């Protein structure tokens, strides 16, 4: 009898453990399973010279000045949909999933540094045949945009930094999303390769918004699903482990070299990168304009899309007045692109 009770107890424990494991263990999801959900509309996949297959969108006014949008850490091009809706009447808007993010996934070079991502953006614009463009970046993407501007000042007509990385800051540990804190821990980050509760992703998404009504189940599901895209968690681990504070100091020291017209946009309640960084950007880039939104978090383009896009529209109208955009006569043959249905598109997106 005792043996039977013990065996039953062990069986229940084993079943409970199995349920727990099943609920938290998440294996990679092939791109093909995610394309149908997240590569609709203007989505295309562009093969870059470095071998990456970039998920990108080329939208808005095809004859307008080009505005390139670069998302933040663990986000995707979807974060820019509100600005595309607000600004697409005037601007040709190019957005993309960075290496190790969204539907682009892991790239052959495994270079997820700021420099590597800036090179990725440059390759994409070369394939699209766009020589000059304005560039905006949020969070990590802001650092990428600033890096590209520093290295290619002849190609950037204007720079927009939205709650941007690039300034060394001190912040409270509790303000940093749990997923980011775990990704910085060598052993735990390896475990996250297979264990990723949806609740961890949701906590990270909610932390960047003040207005919690903006965080929908659909949004959380998208972040969670795309984090499971094959290779993305490996890329995140590589990216976080390659980060060095001294590199951030060296990068910040270069910001005074930026000569392009610059707009700095920030949410005053940003806990991830505090608003003090906005003032530091303004100090280091003398010609920069600064717009701060009250009661807004880390992603103004999603939390206050109309107001933030209006600030961008006013800024670009002035910044580009002295440098009118002329569409290229033809696109280069290098590179290739496919739309979500898999049909080849000659050279680039139309």
Protein Blocks (a to p, Z undefined) as FASTA:
>chain_A
ZZmmmmmmmmmmmmmmmmmmmmmmccdddfklmmmmmmghjbccdddfkopacddddehj
fkbccddddddehiafklmmmmmmmmmmmpccdddddehiajlopafklpabfklmmmmm
mmmmmmnopabdcdddehjlmmmmmmmmmmmmmlmmbdcdehiahiacdddfklpcfklm
mmmpmklmmmmmmgccfklmmmmmmmmpfblmlpcfklmmmmmmmmmpghklmmmmmmmm
mpcfklmmmmmmmmmmpmbdcdddddfklfklcfklmmmmmmmmmmbccdddehiafblm
lmmmmlmmmmmmmmmmmmmmmmccdddfbdcfedcdddfkopacehiaZZ
